[in-house]
C-alpha cells in the first residue's frame, strides 16, 4: 500500500482496505493488564486472504551447515530468493513462538520511491523467520534488522508490534530504494526506529507510521538505524536539527486518509481505555494533522484480556464516526459499508469509514505472553473472519498440533469446506449482516459466554501445567496440545449449532419467540410456534423512506 499525498477526501486512498496490508494492532504492556501479561492484537484484513492458523517448525529443529531457506512473498507467494537457514529454529504457532515472543504488523507504505524491487526479505518473511530465530523482543529487532540489511527489503513501509513476557516495542522501517551499480543495489537495507512502550501504558498502529520524534541517547528504550536521520537529509525529507527529526513525518507524511482511515482506529482504541482522548477528535477525523495524538497512553484502569478482545470489535460506537448510525447503516444498524470505500454524488466525494472490525478479515488474534514457564506460558487467542461476530479460541503457543478446523490445508478462498471454521464463521456472519442489530446480539451472547468460560479454564490449566513442569514437561505439553485441539473443535461444533439456530429463529424476516429458558417456543410441544415478532425497520430508515416517497407509499 502506498500512502497518497494530500488529496480531496479519501478518493483512491481508501482502496487500501481491499489489500492484505490493511491491518490493526493494539499493544498492552504487562503493567497495564489485569493479569500481568503482555498482549498484542492483530487483524489480518484482506478480501483475498483465507483465514487459517499457520505453524512453522514444530517442534523445534536443528539444521546442517549449508542448508538453504527459500523465501516467498507473504502476500503473493512469489519466490524472492534463498538465504542460509539458521542452525537452530524455535517452534511457532501463528505469530507467536514457544518462548512467548509475539510479532504482528501493519503496513504504512510510506514513500514509494524507497521500494527495493531487488530485495529478498518481505515483511511476512521477516516476521516468521524472526519468530523462529529469536527468544526476546530485543533479539527479534536485531534479527529483523540483520536480515533486511544483508539480503535487502522487498516490501514497503511497515510497523511491527514486537513483545515478550517482559516488554513490548513498536518498530517502524522502510527500504532505501534502488540504485543499481554493477548489477547490485548499493542502497540495499532499511532505515528504522524501535521504541519500547513504557510499562503501564498501551499503544497501537493501523497502517500509518506513528513514531515521530524519539530520544537519540536512550538505548534501553529506543533503538534506531545509524543513518535514519542522515539518509532522510540526503533524500530531502528533513533539514532541521537532529532532535527535531520525526520518522513518521520524514518517511510517511500524514494526509487525510492516513488520519481518517488509519489513525482513527488507534484513536478509537485509546478513547475506550484512556481519559481525555476526545481532544484528538479533529485529528482522527483527518482535519488537523498538527494535533497528533501520542504514541502511547496510560489507561484509566488495567485492561483485562476480555476487554481487549472486545476492543477489536469496534465500529466507532459512541463517536461521530459511529457506523451503526445514519441511513448508511440501513434499517438494522449494520456497521459495514460495502466496497469501494468512497463514492461521488453530483461531483462531491464522500467516504465510508474504516473501523477496526471489518467484514473482510481473514484471521485475527489476541496473543498473551503470560511469563509462565514453558510449556504453560503464552496463549494465542485465535479467530477467523469478522472480529465483531467471530469467537476466539485458545491455542497454547507450545502446541505441537493445529486443529483441523483451522488448518491452512482445509479449504481456501475458492473452495468451501464443511469442516473449516473460516467458512462456518462466514456463514453465520453473512447471515447476521441481513438484520445486524437483532442477529449480532444473539451471536455476541454466545461469544461472550464462550470467551469468559475459556479465559477461566485456560488460566487454571496453565497454572496446573506450570506447577507440574519440573516433574514432567512432556506430559504438560501433551495436555496443552490436546486442550488446544479439542477446544477448537468444540467451538466449531458449537458454532455449527448456532448457525442452525439462527436460521430457524430468523427465517423469512420475522423473529420466533423464546420461552423463559431461552429456547424457541415450539407451540407447547406441537412444533407450531406462536405468532412470531415482526420487528420491522429502524426509525432512521423509516424517515428516509418517507422523505424519498413521492406519495405512492402513503396510506389513505
Phi, psi and omega in degrees: 000134179253128177286125181280155174286167184310134183209168181290120179049213184280314187048224186288346182300329183286354176291351179302332183290348178271001183247164185283000180260012179267084190234162182230132176234132168242146185229131179235120178285165185295326178287350179255000182253151183291333184251007178078011177271156170267133184232142177226133176253159179203135171237118178269098188259124180194143175281355183240357186269127175277131182278112181208164181257120184263146178225137182234131170053055176248124357282183181306153186222161171238153185231150177284150176304140180095351177294135181250149181245118177286143180245124178240139180296132184301316186286326189241344186080006181292134178289130182250335181154194181229145173225158177296138176284150176289156178296323182225139176232155180259156177287139178227153171224123186059231182255034182217143177247179186297341178267011179070023172282133182238134174224126175226174187208163162214141183273128174254350175078286179074202186291120187294333182290351181267006177291142178243101182286352179265354185293156180255332185261115172267172185297322180295318178296321177301318181297305190283333174286320177298321178297327180281342188244350186241150178256332184231169179297318180294320176298320181296320177301316180295318179298315181299314180297314183297317181295314182294321181287326183280321188249354180089146186253119189273334188271179175271193185297137182228145166253134178243138164266125182227120187216154172223185184295346184255325187208163181226141183230153163250129177237133177233138185212159175205154180287182182245008180085194183236133169218100189271126173226127181052040176080004182238146175275108183282355177255022182301139177123191186226156162253143190200164173210145178226133180236135176278131179283127181302140180298137183096000182243167175233156178214185179182166175205149186207073174072022172215134177302136187239347181277112179266243175293151180212153181293138182265352186224043181223070186295343176291330186237352182212125178238149181199161178293140181298337182251016185299328180270315183297323178295320178297323177295315181300326183274355180080020180273344187203141178218017180265188176292152184306319185294344179265000185294134177239119179301313183298316182291327181285315190256346178209070183304141180293145165220184184302313184294326179297323179281309189286319183271342188239293183299332180299328178294318178293318178302317181295323174296310179304318183297328181287335188242344186233154181280159168062028180277348178293345176296342180257015182301317181295332175290312180298327178285348179090015187259345187214088181294336181289340181265048184300134178281160185291163180289328177214159179223158177264122182290154179296320179225159177295147189258128177276160176304317181297321177298320179291321174309311186287337174296333178283355181258021189280139174234032183066025180305136178081007179241169176299345180263009184311115185280352177276357185250161175087168183294335178297337179277358178071199183276356184226030172054045178287120183273033180226150175232126183291147185291153008285171185268006175219156178209163185235136176227120178052042177080002180253132180273137177233165184231159166250138184292157174241102182266174178297308175281131183213155187291334188262028177289132174280301174215162177211160179204162166234112183264133180244120171262101188274337182087357175293155183292154176302137003264009189283334188277140173096121180227132173258105175279111194242138177217165178232150180073188185313119184298330184293333184230023176234147183268158174258141176239144184280130174236112179293138190291346178266003184305147179253007182215146178256134175300138183298326181294344178247003185289139182293345177275352186264086180086175174199186189291343178243017179215113179288140176233129180294339183254011182266129177293326179300311181290325178295314178298322178294323176301309183295313185291318180294330172293320180297329181298339181291319178219074195298315185300327181274306188288320181297330179296320176294320179296317182295328176299317180291318178301310184298317180297316180296309185293320178295320177298314183290324178301318179292316181293318182295318179299318180293315180296317181298319178297318180298312182294321179299321179291331182268353189304316182296331183275318184205077181297329180295318179295320179298319179296319179296320179298315183291321177296314180299318180295317180301315184288312182295321182292319177299319179292323177298320177295319177302315180295320179295322180289329175296320178292322178296319178305314180291318181300315182295321179297316180295318184289322190250016183299139171064027171085356175251182183228117177292144180285154176246151177276185185297338181265003178087007178267152178294134179295119182253024176070047178056041176087359182265000179059027171243100188296156174297164179306126185286170175275147177239087188289340179066218186235165179287165185297319180299316179299314182297318180292325179292318177296318180297319180291331181276344185288139178260019177107349182293322184274349185289128180285144178256000000 
